Amino acid sequence: MGLLPYWDKNVDLEILPWMPYRLDFNPVSSSAAYSDQLGDIAAMAFEMDSELLYLESTETGQTGSLFREHLVVPASHSGDEKGFSIVFGYSAIMEALLGMFARAYPGLMAGLAICGVWDRAMLVEECKVIVMVGEHVLFNGQQCLSALRDVMNTTAGSMGGLSGFYAEKFGYRRFSIPYETDNVTQLAIAKLLFDFEFDETRKVVGPPPEVEFPENGFGDIPR
């Protein structure tokens, strides 16, 4: 079983028809266009077999590699932002890092979800992601990103820094990491134990398989 619980709802992101989803060039510089801070986080995410997909905050609006239209107006705000939320592609090392970070950072929660990427009415991809959400609308996203960059640097800084470079230079081919990456036997045992509803089983299997998604998690995704 993983370190993070599963949220009880999916995350849907609507991308523009011209968005190059499968083979994406300049995935780091597209985030760096918003800020050097965000560019550093995007580059280090690649080092940990993950990717910065989406960020929403009152300071930045809706940004990330899947929202290139906001490069035209970097401070583009839809007016529907409800707080702070950030979505990363799943990897085991990123789950471990963000799980520890969320437990240590005040007012921040983290969990796993399925993310659906939509091009109009067409489901382009469905993948497993890590979501971090501020507990309230006044959550300071900039301070959180600054702390996250420092924490990621301690791990990614020793990995050579080549993954982000090659993704930027030659293009990044995305691929889905579905729920099947979990150990299905452990998942089945966990479900059986939780069906008994014994408090003692929680000491063995960890947090509940699904927890309620925070109300301040996401604003309305632009369509």
N, C-alpha and C positions, 0 to 999 in steps of 0.2 A: 504494500500500500504506500501511497505517496505521503508527503508531509502536509499537503494542503487539502482542505475539504472541497467538495464540488458545490458550486452554486446551483440553485434549483431552477435556473432559467438560462436560455441561450442568449448569446450576444450576436446581434445582426448588424453588419456594416454595409452600407450602400455605397458602391464606388461608381465613378463615371464610366460610360461605355468605352471611352478611349484609354482607360487605365490599363497599363501593361501588367496584368497580374502574374501570368505564368513566368515570363522572363522580364525581370525588372532591372533597368540600368540606373545607376546613381542612387541607390537606396539610402546611402549614408548622407550624401550632400543634400538630398531632398529634405532630410531632417535638420541638417546643419543650417539650411536656409532660414529656419525659424530662430535658431540660436546655436552657438558653439556647444553649449551644455547639452542640448538635445542631440546634436551630431555626435558627441562623444558617447552618449548612452547608446545610440543606434549602432555605432561602430563596435562597442564592447559587447553588445548583445550578440552580434555575429560570432564573436570569439567563443561564446558559450552556447553555440548551436541554436540560438534563438533569433528573434527579430522584433524590433519595435514596430508594431503595426498601427497603433492608434493611441492618441493622447487627447483628453478633454479636460480643460480647466478654465476657470474664470480669467486667468491671465493669458492663455494662448488661444482659447477657442478650441475648435476641433482640428487637430493636426495629425501628422504621422505619414508614413510612406504610402498609405492607401488613400490619402487625401491631397493629391498633388494640385487640385484646383485652388487650394488655399495659398499656394505659392504666389499666385497673382496678387493677392491681398493678404500678406502674412498675418496681419492682425484680425483676420476675418472671424467675426463672432456671429453665431446664428441667433443669439439671444435666448437660447434654450439651455445653456449650460447650467447644470445643477450641482456642480462641485468638481471634484477631482477624480479621474479614472484613467487608467493606463493599461494597455493590452500588449502582451508579449507572446510570441510564438512559443510553444511548449518545448522544453528540454529538461532533463532531470537535474542538471547542474543549476539551471536558472530557477527551477522550482525550489531547490534547497536554499539558494541565495536569497530569493525574494521572500521565502517563508520566514527566514531568520530576520530579514530586514523589516517585514511587516510586524512581527512580534515586538521588535525593539523600538519602532517608530510610533510615537503617540498618535492616535486617531486614524490609523491606517489598517485596513483589512485586506487580505489576499485570499484568493481561491482559484479553482480551476473551472473552466466552462467550455462549451462547444461554441465556436464562432462561425456564423454563416456569413459569407461574403457574397453580396448580391450585385448583379449588373441588371438594373431595372427589375423585371420579374424573373430573371434567371439566376439560379443558385450557382455561382462560379466555383465555390470551394466551401468545404466545411471541415474545420480543423480544431484540434485541442489547443487551448490557450491558457495563459496565466493572467488573471485580472487583479489589479490592485485598486482599491476604492477608498476615498476619504470618507470618514464617518459623518461629516457634516458639511454644509455648503460653505462654511467659512474656513475650510481646510486650506492651509498655505501650500499650494502646489509647487511654487518655485523653491521653497526651502526643502521640500521633500525631494525634488529632482536633484538639487545640489547634493544632498546627503546620499541619494541613490548613486549618483555618479562616483562619489568617493568610495562607496562600498564596492561597486562593480569594478572600479579600477584596481582594488586590491586583489581581485581574482583574475580579471581579464588581462591585467598588466603583465602577468608572467607567461602569457600564451603566445607571444610573438607578434600579435597585431596584424596578421596577414589575411585573415578571413574577411574582414571589412574592406581591406585593400583590393582583394580579388573580386569581391562582390561589386565594388564600385567601378572597377576597371573593365571587367568582362561581363557584368550582368549577374543578377542573382536569380536562380531558378527556384521558385517556391515549391514546396511540397507539403502535403497535409500530414499531421501526426494525430491520428484519431484516438479514441478511447481504448482501442485494442492494444495500445502500447502498455497498458496496465496488465498486471498478472491476473488473468481471468480466474484462476483457481483461488487466489487470495480474495478477489472481489466476491466470488460466490460464497466463500466461508464467512466473509464479513457480513454479507446480507443475511445469511442464515442466523448468525449470532445476534445481529440487531433485531431480527424478527422475534427473538426471545424476550427482548426488552429488559435484559438484566443489566444493571449498572456496572456490574463487575466486568462485563465483556468490553466495555469502553476502554478499560485499562489495557486490553490486548489489541484491539483493532483501531484505536485512535479516535479521531473525531467522526461525527456522523457522516454517512456517504454523501448527503446533500444538506446544505444549509441555506437559509433564506437569503436571497440576493438583496444587498442594501438598497433602500429606496433612493438614495442620492447617487446611485451608481452611474447612470448615464442620462444625458439629455436626449432630445429627439435627434436621430441621425438624419442628416439632410438627404433628400431624394431629388 
